[in-house]
């Protein structure tokens, strides 16, 4: 009887069955929730409207960028720069800078508009960006100074790429002008990287014509008028592609008991006075030798050899 009684007694409920049923119930609720979202037509209408607005924002920004770039190209055109009497290299450099700035501004506006479509509160983001920007500004004052100085160097056309300038103890040809630094290359090959914030005084040798100055020494015993006539004859025959006009004999620069120094000046193209001075010295030497000047005759002739 005891065995039969145990056989008919109901079995105790397994606690694991309730846990399994709860998990299955939660899974069914999750699936039903997302299925309702997927089949919700109003949700898809909202998604499509947001997507269309984002695409329109992107397309309008691209069209605006193209229009702005064309306007900048129009003002950076060499014909426009000549009309406004601006140097073409300066206009092109400023044009590139304006294009980059316009691109950054448009992309920033597009990002803000897209975030607004997702109902993201932009006020905390803008406030946080302002605080971060202020902290960066205080922590990188030298960098900000370099960037501001570089912008005004380009805008005010202090110098351009290809100009020969001198700033501080550095002199060379400008190879690159950036918003942060300027690169110079000296005539002996050294390359100098100069932060724009440290460029205070600039001497530009490529803006206006240069003046070559040559001093010629003659013996005090020679006839001054004859020597000056011989020098003028050499100057009238002198030719150089960088020469502007005819070299001019100014007259006596200094005088001692043994020598008389005559000064000659010649106007030439920017930054070509050194090469022109060397050529002019050589031609004067040849001319005075041909005229029989004892001070410029070959050594064997002076010693009677």
Beta strands, then each sheet from edge to edge (+ up, - down):
strand 1: 164-167
strand 2: 170-177
strand 3: 181-185
strand 4: 191-195
strand 5: 203-204
strand 6: 210-219
strand 7: 248-255
strand 8: 259-268
sheet 1: 4+ 3- 2+ 1- 5+
sheet 2: 6+ 8- 7+
end
